[in-house]
């Protein structure tokens, strides 16, 4: 299988279990802890353009970007957002 460069969990073929985890994390965060939908999508848009994104994972810190982008106080390990 080819490595998916610059994609998100929602786009991976075997994404269901991991993407379900993203949804659980989102549900567990309080409104005060969550980034707005606009901010969340803005962050993911930035990640999609980054050369450090590989199979939905940030190669700089090892996180799934869709989880990191959820929290309002999270930031990009290389300061892109």
N, CA, C and O atoms as a GROMACS GRO file, in nm:
protein
  324
    1UNK      N    1   0.084  -0.119   0.000
    1UNK     CA    2   0.000   0.000   0.000
    1UNK      C    3   0.088   0.124   0.000
    1UNK      O    4   0.186   0.131   0.074
    2UNK      N    5   0.054   0.220  -0.081
    2UNK     CA    6   0.128   0.345  -0.088
    2UNK      C    7   0.104   0.428   0.037
    2UNK      O    8  -0.006   0.427   0.093
    3UNK      N    9   0.206   0.500   0.079
    3UNK     CA   10   0.191   0.592   0.191
    3UNK      C   11   0.111   0.712   0.143
    3UNK      O   12   0.132   0.763   0.033
    4UNK      N   13   0.021   0.756   0.225
    4UNK     CA   14  -0.062   0.871   0.192
    4UNK      C   15   0.004   0.996   0.247
    4UNK      O   16   0.009   1.016   0.368
    5UNK      N   17   0.054   1.079   0.160
    5UNK     CA   18   0.115   1.202   0.205
    5UNK      C   19   0.008   1.310   0.213
    5UNK      O   20  -0.082   1.318   0.129
    6UNK      N   21   0.019   1.391   0.314
    6UNK     CA   22  -0.071   1.504   0.334
    6UNK      C   23  -0.218   1.465   0.325
    6UNK      O   24  -0.293   1.520   0.244
    7UNK      N   25  -0.258   1.371   0.407
    7UNK     CA   26  -0.399   1.335   0.415
    7UNK      C   27  -0.440   1.333   0.562
    7UNK      O   28  -0.356   1.336   0.652
    8UNK      N   29  -0.569   1.326   0.584
    8UNK     CA   30  -0.624   1.320   0.717
    8UNK      C   31  -0.682   1.182   0.741
    8UNK      O   32  -0.700   1.105   0.647
    9UNK      N   33  -0.712   1.151   0.865
    9UNK     CA   34  -0.769   1.021   0.900
    9UNK      C   35  -0.896   0.993   0.822
    9UNK      O   36  -0.923   0.879   0.784
   10UNK      N   37  -0.975   1.096   0.799
   10UNK     CA   38  -1.101   1.078   0.729
   10UNK      C   39  -1.080   1.029   0.586
   10UNK      O   40  -1.174   0.979   0.524
   11UNK      N   41  -0.959   1.042   0.533
   11UNK     CA   42  -0.931   1.003   0.396
   11UNK      C   43  -0.858   0.870   0.384
   11UNK      O   44  -0.842   0.819   0.273
   12UNK      N   45  -0.815   0.812   0.494
   12UNK     CA   46  -0.742   0.686   0.490
   12UNK      C   47  -0.837   0.568   0.474
   12UNK      O   48  -0.951   0.571   0.522
   13UNK      N   49  -0.791   0.465   0.405
   13UNK     CA   50  -0.875   0.348   0.378
   13UNK      C   51  -0.914   0.274   0.506
   13UNK      O   52  -1.028   0.229   0.518
   14UNK      N   53  -0.823   0.262   0.601
   14UNK     CA   54  -0.850   0.187   0.724
   14UNK      C   55  -0.870   0.282   0.843
   14UNK      O   56  -0.823   0.254   0.953
   15UNK      N   57  -0.936   0.388   0.819
   15UNK     CA   58  -0.947   0.497   0.914
   15UNK      C   59  -1.050   0.478   1.024
   15UNK      O   60  -1.040   0.544   1.128
   16UNK      N   61  -1.147   0.394   1.006
   16UNK     CA   62  -1.266   0.392   1.090
   16UNK      C   63  -1.238   0.386   1.240
   16UNK      O   64  -1.293   0.466   1.315
   17UNK      N   65  -1.154   0.295   1.284
   17UNK     CA   66  -1.128   0.283   1.427
   17UNK      C   67  -1.058   0.405   1.483
   17UNK      O   68  -1.096   0.454   1.589
   18UNK      N   69  -0.959   0.455   1.414
   18UNK     CA   70  -0.885   0.570   1.463
   18UNK      C   71  -0.970   0.696   1.454
   18UNK      O   72  -0.971   0.777   1.546
   19UNK      N   73  -1.041   0.713   1.344
   19UNK     CA   74  -1.124   0.832   1.330
   19UNK      C   75  -1.237   0.831   1.433
   19UNK      O   76  -1.279   0.937   1.480
   20UNK      N   77  -1.286   0.715   1.469
   20UNK     CA   78  -1.388   0.704   1.575
   20UNK      C   79  -1.328   0.755   1.706
   20UNK      O   80  -1.398   0.817   1.787
   21UNK      N   81  -1.201   0.730   1.728
   21UNK     CA   82  -1.133   0.779   1.847
   21UNK      C   83  -1.129   0.932   1.847
   21UNK      O   84  -1.149   0.995   1.951
   22UNK      N   85  -1.104   0.992   1.732
   22UNK     CA   86  -1.106   1.139   1.721
   22UNK      C   87  -1.243   1.192   1.763
   22UNK      O   88  -1.251   1.291   1.835
   23UNK      N   89  -1.348   1.127   1.719
   23UNK     CA   90  -1.483   1.171   1.754
   23UNK      C   91  -1.509   1.156   1.904
   23UNK      O   92  -1.577   1.240   1.963
   24UNK      N   93  -1.455   1.051   1.965
   24UNK     CA   94  -1.470   1.032   2.110
   24UNK      C   95  -1.397   1.142   2.186
   24UNK      O   96  -1.449   1.196   2.284
   25UNK      N   97  -1.276   1.173   2.142
   25UNK     CA   98  -1.199   1.280   2.207
   25UNK      C   99  -1.275   1.412   2.196
   25UNK      O  100  -1.286   1.485   2.294
   26UNK      N  101  -1.329   1.441   2.079
   26UNK     CA  102  -1.407   1.563   2.059
   26UNK      C  103  -1.524   1.568   2.156
   26UNK      O  104  -1.552   1.673   2.214
   27UNK      N  105  -1.593   1.458   2.173
   27UNK     CA  106  -1.710   1.452   2.262
   27UNK      C  107  -1.671   1.470   2.409
   27UNK      O  108  -1.749   1.523   2.488
   28UNK      N  109  -1.553   1.426   2.445
   28UNK     CA  110  -1.509   1.435   2.584
   28UNK      C  111  -1.460   1.575   2.624
   28UNK      O  112  -1.459   1.608   2.743
   29UNK      N  113  -1.422   1.655   2.527
   29UNK     CA  114  -1.373   1.789   2.558
   29UNK      C  115  -1.488   1.883   2.592
   29UNK      O  116  -1.594   1.878   2.529
   30UNK      N  117  -1.468   1.966   2.690
   30UNK     CA  118  -1.569   2.067   2.722
   30UNK      C  119  -1.564   2.177   2.616
   30UNK      O  120  -1.466   2.188   2.542
   31UNK      N  121  -1.668   2.256   2.611
   31UNK     CA  122  -1.672   2.366   2.514
   31UNK      C  123  -1.553   2.460   2.532
   31UNK      O  124  -1.500   2.513   2.435
   32UNK      N  125  -1.513   2.481   2.656
   32UNK     CA  126  -1.400   2.570   2.685
   32UNK      C  127  -1.266   2.512   2.637
   32UNK      O  128  -1.172   2.588   2.610
   33UNK      N  129  -1.259   2.381   2.625
   33UNK     CA  130  -1.134   2.316   2.582
   33UNK      C  131  -1.122   2.303   2.430
   33UNK      O  132  -1.012   2.288   2.378
   34UNK      N  133  -1.235   2.309   2.361
   34UNK     CA  134  -1.237   2.285   2.217
   34UNK      C  135  -1.206   2.411   2.136
   34UNK      O  136  -1.249   2.521   2.170
   35UNK      N  137  -1.130   2.391   2.030
   35UNK     CA  138  -1.114   2.497   1.930
   35UNK      C  139  -1.249   2.509   1.857
   35UNK      O  140  -1.323   2.411   1.847
   36UNK      N  141  -1.278   2.625   1.806
   36UNK     CA  142  -1.401   2.641   1.727
   36UNK      C  143  -1.389   2.556   1.600
   36UNK      O  144  -1.279   2.520   1.560
   37UNK      N  145  -1.501   2.525   1.540
   37UNK     CA  146  -1.500   2.448   1.415
   37UNK      C  147  -1.416   2.522   1.310
   37UNK      O  148  -1.340   2.459   1.236
   38UNK      N  149  -1.430   2.653   1.304
   38UNK     CA  150  -1.355   2.733   1.208
   38UNK      C  151  -1.204   2.719   1.233
   38UNK      O  152  -1.127   2.697   1.140
   39UNK      N  153  -1.163   2.733   1.358
   39UNK     CA  154  -1.022   2.721   1.394
   39UNK      C  155  -0.971   2.580   1.366
   39UNK      O  156  -0.860   2.562   1.315
   40UNK      N  157  -1.051   2.480   1.400
   40UNK     CA  158  -1.015   2.340   1.376
   40UNK      C  159  -0.987   2.316   1.228
   40UNK      O  160  -0.885   2.258   1.192
   41UNK      N  161  -1.078   2.360   1.143
   41UNK     CA  162  -1.061   2.339   0.999
   41UNK      C  163  -0.947   2.423   0.942
   41UNK      O  164  -0.879   2.381   0.849
   42UNK      N  165  -0.926   2.540   0.997
   42UNK     CA  166  -0.813   2.624   0.957
   42UNK      C  167  -0.680   2.553   0.988
   42UNK      O  168  -0.589   2.550   0.906
   43UNK      N  169  -0.672   2.496   1.107
   43UNK     CA  170  -0.552   2.423   1.148
   43UNK      C  171  -0.527   2.304   1.056
   43UNK      O  172  -0.415   2.281   1.011
   44UNK      N  173  -0.633   2.226   1.029
   44UNK     CA  174  -0.617   2.109   0.944
   44UNK      C  175  -0.578   2.148   0.802
   44UNK      O  176  -0.502   2.077   0.737
   45UNK      N  177  -0.630   2.258   0.755
   45UNK     CA  178  -0.592   2.308   0.622
   45UNK      C  179  -0.442   2.338   0.616
   45UNK      O  180  -0.376   2.307   0.517
   46UNK      N  181  -0.390   2.396   0.723
   46UNK     CA  182  -0.247   2.423   0.732
   46UNK      C  183  -0.168   2.293   0.734
   46UNK      O  184  -0.066   2.280   0.666
   47UNK      N  185  -0.215   2.196   0.810
   47UNK     CA  186  -0.148   2.066   0.819
   47UNK      C  187  -0.146   1.995   0.683
   47UNK      O  188  -0.047   1.932   0.647
   48UNK      N  189  -0.255   2.006   0.609
   48UNK     CA  190  -0.262   1.940   0.479
   48UNK      C  191  -0.157   1.992   0.381
   48UNK      O  192  -0.120   1.922   0.287
   49UNK      N  193  -0.110   2.112   0.402
   49UNK     CA  194  -0.009   2.173   0.314
   49UNK      C  195   0.134   2.146   0.362
   49UNK      O  196   0.230   2.180   0.294
   50UNK      N  197   0.146   2.084   0.478
   50UNK     CA  198   0.277   2.068   0.541
   50UNK      C  199   0.347   1.939   0.495
   50UNK      O  200   0.285   1.833   0.487
   51UNK      N  201   0.475   1.950   0.465
   51UNK     CA  202   0.554   1.835   0.424
   51UNK      C  203   0.577   1.735   0.537
   51UNK      O  204   0.621   1.623   0.512
   52UNK      N  205   0.548   1.773   0.660
   52UNK     CA  206   0.567   1.685   0.775
   52UNK      C  207   0.444   1.598   0.804
   52UNK      O  208   0.446   1.520   0.900
   53UNK      N  209   0.339   1.610   0.724
   53UNK     CA  210   0.220   1.528   0.743
   53UNK      C  211   0.233   1.401   0.661
   53UNK      O  212   0.256   1.406   0.541
   54UNK      N  213   0.219   1.287   0.727
   54UNK     CA  214   0.226   1.158   0.661
   54UNK      C  215   0.125   1.064   0.725
   54UNK      O  216   0.132   1.036   0.845
   55UNK      N  217   0.033   1.015   0.645
   55UNK     CA  218  -0.072   0.926   0.693
   55UNK      C  219  -0.142   0.983   0.817
   55UNK      O  220  -0.159   0.913   0.917
   56UNK      N  221  -0.182   1.107   0.809
   56UNK     CA  222  -0.257   1.177   0.914
   56UNK      C  223  -0.175   1.204   1.040
   56UNK      O  224  -0.230   1.249   1.140
   57UNK      N  225  -0.045   1.176   1.034
   57UNK     CA  226   0.042   1.190   1.150
   57UNK      C  227   0.145   1.300   1.126
   57UNK      O  228   0.205   1.308   1.019
   58UNK      N  229   0.165   1.383   1.227
   58UNK     CA  230   0.269   1.485   1.222
   58UNK      C  231   0.404   1.415   1.246
   58UNK      O  232   0.424   1.353   1.350
   59UNK      N  233   0.494   1.426   1.152
   59UNK     CA  234   0.624   1.360   1.164
   59UNK      C  235   0.717   1.433   1.261
   59UNK      O  236   0.821   1.379   1.297
   60UNK      N  237   0.681   1.552   1.303
   60UNK     CA  238   0.762   1.626   1.401
   60UNK      C  239   0.732   1.584   1.544
   60UNK      O  240   0.823   1.579   1.627
   61UNK      N  241   0.605   1.554   1.574
   61UNK     CA  242   0.571   1.519   1.713
   61UNK      C  243   0.506   1.382   1.727
   61UNK      O  244   0.496   1.330   1.838
   62UNK      N  245   0.461   1.322   1.616
   62UNK     CA  246   0.401   1.190   1.621
   62UNK      C  247   0.252   1.187   1.649
   62UNK      O  248   0.194   1.080   1.659
   63UNK      N  249   0.189   1.302   1.661
   63UNK     CA  250   0.046   1.305   1.691
   63UNK      C  251  -0.038   1.288   1.566
   63UNK      O  252   0.009   1.311   1.454
   64UNK      N  253  -0.164   1.247   1.586
   64UNK     CA  254  -0.263   1.258   1.479
   64UNK      C  255  -0.307   1.403   1.479
   64UNK      O  256  -0.357   1.453   1.580
   65UNK      N  257  -0.290   1.470   1.367
   65UNK     CA  258  -0.318   1.613   1.364
   65UNK      C  259  -0.464   1.644   1.393
   65UNK      O  260  -0.495   1.751   1.447
   66UNK      N  261  -0.554   1.554   1.360
   66UNK     CA  262  -0.696   1.578   1.386
   66UNK      C  263  -0.729   1.578   1.534
   66UNK      O  264  -0.828   1.638   1.575
   67UNK      N  265  -0.648   1.514   1.614
   67UNK     CA  266  -0.667   1.518   1.759
   67UNK      C  267  -0.600   1.643   1.816
   67UNK      O  268  -0.659   1.713   1.898
   68UNK      N  269  -0.478   1.670   1.774
   68UNK     CA  270  -0.406   1.786   1.824
   68UNK      C  271  -0.482   1.916   1.793
   68UNK      O  272  -0.486   2.007   1.876
   69UNK      N  273  -0.541   1.924   1.676
   69UNK     CA  274  -0.611   2.046   1.634
   69UNK      C  275  -0.740   2.071   1.711
   69UNK      O  276  -0.793   2.182   1.708
   70UNK      N  277  -0.792   1.969   1.779
   70UNK     CA  278  -0.918   1.983   1.853
   70UNK      C  279  -0.909   2.078   1.972
   70UNK      O  280  -1.001   2.156   1.998
   71UNK      N  281  -0.798   2.072   2.044
   71UNK     CA  282  -0.787   2.148   2.169
   71UNK      C  283  -0.745   2.292   2.143
   71UNK      O  284  -0.652   2.319   2.068
   72UNK      N  285  -0.815   2.383   2.206
   72UNK     CA  286  -0.792   2.525   2.186
   72UNK      C  287  -0.650   2.567   2.223
   72UNK      O  288  -0.593   2.657   2.161
   73UNK      N  289  -0.592   2.502   2.324
   73UNK     CA  290  -0.459   2.543   2.369
   73UNK      C  291  -0.345   2.462   2.306
   73UNK      O  292  -0.230   2.475   2.349
   74UNK      N  293  -0.375   2.380   2.206
   74UNK     CA  294  -0.272   2.307   2.134
   74UNK      C  295  -0.204   2.399   2.033
   74UNK      O  296  -0.261   2.500   1.989
   75UNK      N  297  -0.084   2.362   1.998
   75UNK     CA  298  -0.016   2.438   1.892
   75UNK      C  299   0.065   2.342   1.806
   75UNK      O  300   0.090   2.228   1.844
   76UNK      N  301   0.104   2.390   1.692
   76UNK     CA  302   0.185   2.314   1.598
   76UNK      C  303   0.328   2.306   1.650
   76UNK      O  304   0.382   2.407   1.697
   77UNK      N  305   0.391   2.189   1.644
   77UNK     CA  306   0.527   2.176   1.695
   77UNK      C  307   0.630   2.259   1.618
   77UNK      O  308   0.740   2.284   1.668
   78UNK      N  309   0.595   2.301   1.496
   78UNK     CA  310   0.688   2.387   1.421
   78UNK      C  311   0.628   2.526   1.398
   78UNK      O  312   0.668   2.599   1.307
   79UNK      N  313   0.531   2.559   1.482
   79UNK     CA  314   0.474   2.694   1.490
   79UNK      C  315   0.404   2.742   1.363
   79UNK      O  316   0.409   2.861   1.331
   80UNK      N  317   0.340   2.651   1.290
   80UNK     CA  318   0.262   2.692   1.174
   80UNK      C  319   0.122   2.739   1.212
   80UNK      O  320   0.056   2.810   1.136
   81UNK      N  321   0.077   2.697   1.332
   81UNK     CA  322  -0.049   2.748   1.388
   81UNK      C  323  -0.040   2.743   1.538
   81UNK      O  324  -0.135   2.781   1.606
   0.00000   0.00000   0.00000
